[in-house]
Amino acid sequence: MAGIPFYFTNQFVWISISVGIVYFLVGRLMMNHPPSDINGLAGYRTTRSMKKQETWDFAQVEAGKKMSRFGKIGFLIGLISLVIPLSDPWDFYLGMIWVLASCSLLIYSVEKSLKQKFGK
């Protein structure tokens, strides 16, 4: 689009910044106000985290910390990508790769922490 700066049309910028903000805010919420009871609706819910109340409590805070960290990283990546012009459709694909990778890494790292603290 002629006349519009590339960063307004770069989907990677907006995906990483918006997902980063959401991750950060939800992570802070989970750290400061985690769901108290094991439930199937809210919080970090996996088989390992829902085994007992102790694993549930640990998983909520741990997931909040890691999610907040991923949010900061995503926001920073978005800001850095403001100066890197990407062409369509690569900007969208990279944004989706970031979202999927960060979700996968979040689950992997929280499950690893749960396994280290509570065993199998």
Contact map, one row per residue, 1 for C-alpha under 8 A:
111100000000000000000000000000000000000000000000000000000000000000000000000000000000000000000000000000000000000000000000
111100000000000000000000000000000000000000000000000000000000000000000000000000000000000000000000000000000000000000000000
111110000000000000000000000000000000000000000000000000000000000000000000000000000000000000000000000000000000000000000000
111111011000000000000000000000000000000000000000000000000000000000000000000000000000000000000000000000000000000000000000
001111111000000000000000000000000000000000000000000000000000000000000000000000000000000000000000000000000000000000000000
000111111100000000000000000000000000000000000000000000000000000000000000000000000000100000000000000000000000000000000000
000011111100100000000000000000000000000000000000000000000000000000000000000000000110100000000000000000000000000000000000
000111111110000000000000000000000000000000000000000000000000000000000000000000000000000000000000000000000000000000000000
000111111110000000000000000000000000000000000000000000000000000000000000000000000000000000000000000000000000000000000000
000001111111110000000000000000000000000000000000000000000000000000000000000000000000111000110000000000000000000000000000
000000011111111000000000000000000000000000000000000000000000000000000000000000000000000000110010000000000000000000000000
000000000111111100000000000000000000000000000000000000000000000000000000000001001000000000111110000000000000000000000000
000000100111111110000000000000000000000000000000000000000000000000000000000011101100000000100010000000000000000000000000
000000000111111111000000000000000000000000000000000000000000000000000000000001000000000000000000000000000000000000000000
000000000011111111100000000000000000000000000000000000000000000000000000000001000000000000010011000000000000000000000000
000000000001111111110000000000000000000000000000000000000000000000000000011011000000000000000010011000000000000000000000
000000000000111111111000000000000000000000000000000000000000000000000000011111100000000000000000000000000000000000000000
000000000000011111111100000000000000000000000000000000000000000000000000001000000000000000000000000000000000000000000000
000000000000001111111110000000000000000000000000000000000000000000000010011000000000000000000000001000000000000000000000
000000000000000111111111000000000000000000000000000000000000000000000111111000000000000000000000000000000000000000000000
000000000000000011111111100000000000000000000000000000000000000000000011011000000000000000000000000000000000000000000000
000000000000000001111111110000000000000000000000000000000000000000000010000000000000000000000000000000000000000000000000
000000000000000000111111111000000000000000000000000000000000000000110110000000000000000000000000000000000000000000000000
000000000000000000011111111100000000000000000000000000000000000000111111000000000000000000000000000000000000000000000000
000000000000000000001111111110000000000000000000000000000000000000010010000000000000000000000000000000000000000000000000
000000000000000000000111111111000000000000000000000000000000000100110000000000000000000000000000000000000000000000000000
000000000000000000000011111111100000000000000000000000000000001111110010000000000000000000000000000000000000000000000000
000000000000000000000001111111110000000000000000000000000000000110010000000000000000000000000000000000000000000000000000
000000000000000000000000111111111100000000000000000000000000000100000000000000000000000000000000000000000000000000000000
000000000000000000000000011111111110000000100000000000000001101100000000000000000000000000000000000000000000000000000000
000000000000000000000000001111111100000000000000000000000001111110000000000000000000000000000000000000000000000000000000
000000000000000000000000000111111100000000000000000000000000100000000000000000000000000000000000000000000000000000000000
000000000000000000000000000011111110000000000000000000000000000000000000000000000000000000000000000000000000000000000000
000000000000000000000000000011111111000000100000000000001001100000000000000000000000000000000000000000000000000000000000
000000000000000000000000000001001111110001100000000000000001000000000000000000000000000000000000000000000000000000000000
000000000000000000000000000000000111110000000000000000001000000000000000000000000000000000000000000000000000000000000000
000000000000000000000000000000000011111000000000000010010000000000000000000000000000000000000000000000000000000000000000
000000000000000000000000000000000011111100000000010110010000000000000000000000000000000000000000000000000000000000000000
000000000000000000000000000000000000111111101000010000000000000000000000000000000000000000000000000000000000000000000000
000000000000000000000000000000000000011111001000000000000000000000000000000000000000000000000000000000000000000000000000
000000000000000000000000000000000000001111100000000000000000000000000000000000000000000000000000000000000000000000000000
000000000000000000000000000000000010001111111000000000000000000000000000000000000000000000000000000000000000000000000000
000000000000000000000000000001000110001011111000000000000001000000000000000000000000000000000000000000000000000000000000
000000000000000000000000000000000000000001111100100000000011001000000000000000000000000000000000000000000000000000000000
000000000000000000000000000000000000001101111110110000000000000000000000000000000000000000000000000000000000000000000000
000000000000000000000000000000000000000000011111110000000000000000000000000000000000000000000000000000000000000000000000
000000000000000000000000000000000000000000001111111000000000000000000000000000000000000000000000000000000000000000000000
000000000000000000000000000000000000000000000111111000100000000000000000000000000000000000000000000000000000001001000000
000000000000000000000000000000000000000000011111111100110010000000000000000000000000000000000000000000000000000001000000
000000000000000000000000000000000000011000001111111110110000000000000000000000000000000000000000000000000000000000000000
000000000000000000000000000000000000000000000011111110110000000000000000000000000000000000000000000000000000000000000000
000000000000000000000000000000000000010000000000111111110000000000000000000000000000000000000000000000000000000000000000
000000000000000000000000000000000000110000000000011111111000000000000000000000000000000000000000000000000000000000000000
000000000000000000000000000000000000000000000000000111111100000000000000000000000000000000000000000000000000000000000000
000000000000000000000000000000000000000000000001111111111110000000000000000000000000000000000000000000000000000001000100
000000000000000000000000000000000000110000000000111111111111000000000000000000000000000000000000000000000000000000000000
000000000000000000000000000000000101000000000000000011111111100000000000000000000000000000000000000000000000000000000000
000000000000000000000000000000000000000000000000000001111111110000000000000000000000000000000000000000000000000001000000
000000000000000000000000000000000000000000010000100000111111111000000000000000000000000000000000000000000000010001000000
000000000000000000000000000001100110000000110000000000011111111100000000000000000000000000000000000000000000000000000000
000000000000000000000000000001110100000000000000000000001111111110000000000000000000000000000000000000000000000000000000
000000000000000000000000000000100000000000000000000000000111111111000000000000000000000000000000000000000000010010000000
000000000000000000000000001001100000000000010000000000000011111111100000000000000000000000000000000000000100010000000000
000000000000000000000000011111100000000000000000000000000001111111110000000000000000000000000000000000000000000000000000
000000000000000000000000001100100000000000000000000000000000111111111000000000000000000000000000000000000000000000000000
000000000000000000000000001000000000000000000000000000000000011111111100000000000000000000000000000000000100010000000000
000000000000000000000011011000000000000000000000000000000000001111111110000000000000000000000000000000000100000000000000
000000000000000000000011111100000000000000000000000000000000000111111111000000000000000000000000000000000000000000000000
000000000000000000000001000000000000000000000000000000000000000011111111100000000000000000000000000000000000000000000000
000000000000000000010011000000000000000000000000000000000000000001111111110000000000000000000000000001000100000000000000
000000000000000000111111101000000000000000000000000000000000000000111111111000000000000000000000000000000000000000000000
000000000000000000011001000000000000000000000000000000000000000000011111111100000000000000000000000000000000000000000000
000000000000000000010000000000000000000000000000000000000000000000001111111110000000000000000000000000000000000000000000
000000000000000110111000000000000000000000000000000000000000000000000111111111000000000000000000000000000000000000000000
000000000000000111111000000000000000000000000000000000000000000000000011111111100000000000000000000000000000000000000000
000000000000000010000000000000000000000000000000000000000000000000000001111111110000000000000000000000000000000000000000
000000000000100110000000000000000000000000000000000000000000000000000000111111111000000000000000000000000000000000000000
000000000001111110000000000000000000000000000000000000000000000000000000011111111100000000000000000000000000000000000000
000000000000100010000000000000000000000000000000000000000000000000000000001111111110000000000000000000000000000000000000
000000000000000000000000000000000000000000000000000000000000000000000000000111111111000000000000000000000000000000000000
000000000001100000000000000000000000000000000000000000000000000000000000000011111111100000000000000000000000000000000000
000000100000100000000000000000000000000000000000000000000000000000000000000001111111100000000000000000000000000000000000
000000100000000000000000000000000000000000000000000000000000000000000000000000111111100000000000000000000000000000000000
000000000000000000000000000000000000000000000000000000000000000000000000000000011111110000000000000000000000000000000000
000001100100000000000000000000000000000000000000000000000000000000000000000000001111111000000000000000000000000000000000
000000000100000000000000000000000000000000000000000000000000000000000000000000000001111101100000000000000000000000000000
000000000100000000000000000000000000000000000000000000000000000000000000000000000000111111100000000000000000000000000000
000000000000000000000000000000000000000000000000000000000000000000000000000000000000011111110000000000000000000000000000
000000000000000000000000000000000000000000000000000000000000000000000000000000000000001111111000000000000000000000000000
000000000000000000000000000000000000000000000000000000000000000000000000000000000000011111111100000000000000000000000000
000000000111100000000000000000000000000000000000000000000000000000000000000000000000011111111110000000000000000000000000
000000000111001000000000000000000000000000000000000000000000000000000000000000000000000111111111000000000000000000000000
000000000001000000000000000000000000000000000000000000000000000000000000000000000000000011111111100000000000000000000000
000000000001000000000000000000000000000000000000000000000000000000000000000000000000000001111111110000000000000000000000
000000000011101100000000000000000000000000000000000000000000000000000000000000000000000000111111111000000000000000000000
000000000000001000000000000000000000000000000000000000000000000000000000000000000000000000011111111100000000000000000000
000000000000000000000000000000000000000000000000000000000000000000000000000000000000000000001111111110000000000000000000
000000000000000100000000000000000000000000000000000000000000000000000000000000000000000000000111111111000000000000000000
000000000000000100100000000000000000000000000000000000000000000000000000000000000000000000000011111111100000000000000000
000000000000000000000000000000000000000000000000000000000000000000000000000000000000000000000001111111110000000000000000
000000000000000000000000000000000000000000000000000000000000000000000000000000000000000000000000111111111000000000000000
000000000000000000000000000000000000000000000000000000000000000000000100000000000000000000000000011111111100000000000000
000000000000000000000000000000000000000000000000000000000000000000000000000000000000000000000000001111111110000000000000
000000000000000000000000000000000000000000000000000000000000000000000000000000000000000000000000000111111111000000000000
000000000000000000000000000000000000000000000000000000000000000000000000000000000000000000000000000011111111100000000000
000000000000000000000000000000000000000000000000000000000000001001100100000000000000000000000000000001111111110000000000
000000000000000000000000000000000000000000000000000000000000000000000000000000000000000000000000000000111111111000000000
000000000000000000000000000000000000000000000000000000000000000000000000000000000000000000000000000000011111111100000000
000000000000000000000000000000000000000000000000000000000000000000000000000000000000000000000000000000001111111110000000
000000000000000000000000000000000000000000000000000000000010011001000000000000000000000000000000000000000111111111000000
000000000000000000000000000000000000000000000001000000000000000000000000000000000000000000000000000000000011111111100000
000000000000000000000000000000000000000000000000000000000000000000000000000000000000000000000000000000000001111111110000
000000000000000000000000000000000000000000000000000000000000010000000000000000000000000000000000000000000000111111111000
000000000000000000000000000000000000000000000001100000100110000000000000000000000000000000000000000000000000011111111110
000000000000000000000000000000000000000000000000000000000000000000000000000000000000000000000000000000000000001111111111
000000000000000000000000000000000000000000000000000000000000000000000000000000000000000000000000000000000000000111111110
000000000000000000000000000000000000000000000000000000000000000000000000000000000000000000000000000000000000000011111110
000000000000000000000000000000000000000000000000000000100000000000000000000000000000000000000000000000000000000001111111
000000000000000000000000000000000000000000000000000000000000000000000000000000000000000000000000000000000000000001111111
000000000000000000000000000000000000000000000000000000000000000000000000000000000000000000000000000000000000000000100111
